[in-house]
Amino acid sequence: MAQVIARVDEALLERIDELVDRGVIASRSEGVRLGLEQLIERTQREERQRREIAAYQSDPQDANEVKAARRAAFAMVREEPW
């Protein structure tokens, strides 16, 4: 596993150490790793959303497609065994 060295301010380090003390994370390294993984996931999710929005804006649904989607959604809800 590669090693990354990062500088953080004392306030952030204290908060990381609190998480370690409470058992939320096993170590400072795990906390940093988890934070970076979440940042990457969020960034990827936001990029997918931007692409989806651009696709819908470039080829918007017409009224018939909206009606069909609405009917399908209502049908799925009716099929649920509430």
C-alpha angles and dihedrals in degrees: 000000000000121000125229123192117208135175119226131177121254095254092057092045090053091052091049090049090050089056090050092048091050091049094243090125129017097227146350089264092055090050092052091046092050092047093051092046090052092048091051092047092048092048092050091047091050091049091051089050091050090051092048092049091049090050092051091046092050093046108022122191117260124226093266092053091050091051092049092049091049092050091049092050092050090048091053091050092049090053093056113106095229 
